[in-house]
Amino acid sequence: MPDVELSAGTVHYRDTGQGSPILFVHGILVNGTFWRNIIHVLEPQFRCIAPDLPLGGHRRPMRADADLTPRGVARLIAEFLDTLEVDNVTVVANDTGGAIAQLLLADGCPNVSRLVLTPSDSFDNFPPPSLRILKYAPRIPGLLWLGALLMRSSVVRRATFAPMSRRPIPVEVAEGWLQSFIGDRRIRADIGKFLRAMDYHETLNAAEALRNFAKPVLILWPPKLPFFPFEHARRWAELLPDATLVEVPDSFTYLPEDQPEITARAIQDFVHEHASS
């Protein structure tokens, strides 16, 4: 797997296929393998780039002074695209990665031509109220370590991802996502920086800025799921100047696990339709 040296540290990424580039932005406690089922469908037609962002599922800790706030990670993605010299890219984002993508585009990123937004933290839902403990966990000494200790249990791992996916995450995939969080305090320190800095005022401000985002946006969102209400999808569709909303059936937040084929085909059709955008 290739890597790239950025200001925050070394970032591993997957880069497969040829054609119009698609950048996949994952959320917390997973990594680029989160997109494996979608990339499998898309790589014959598109260049698929999936970095391991420093959100707890990464394996190489960042520098001690790295800015890993949500806006800092958004800037890291912009730097990543510049370093790889990738332009006219479609960004596909999920979960916490959706909030990061919103910050990236609100700040302006000329490399990006299209956005696919799947269930994500948005508006005043960053983090969702029922998950606000995540914001405070890094401030309590030993709490992230305790969480990592508990995640050694397969039962706890399954319970962690159960609200995110209707279908069980394969054991080896979940282990790969959590291995470094469990075993490396530096990885926990990295994600701790991010969690501590989550602030819904930033996503509210980003949403206001994106009223002027005139590029094509595809919103893929299940009508019923925990944490991310469908009303937010409707709100995005009304707020963004060039947005299309598509309901995804029988899925929770993790569309790549629950509905990879539907999701991949929707992305494929969207990119083809807006190829000149």
Summary of the structure (lengths in Angstrom):
residues: 277
radius of gyration: 17.2
end to end distance: 30.7
largest distance: 51.0
contacts: 966
relative contact order: 0.17
helix: 47%
strand: 18%
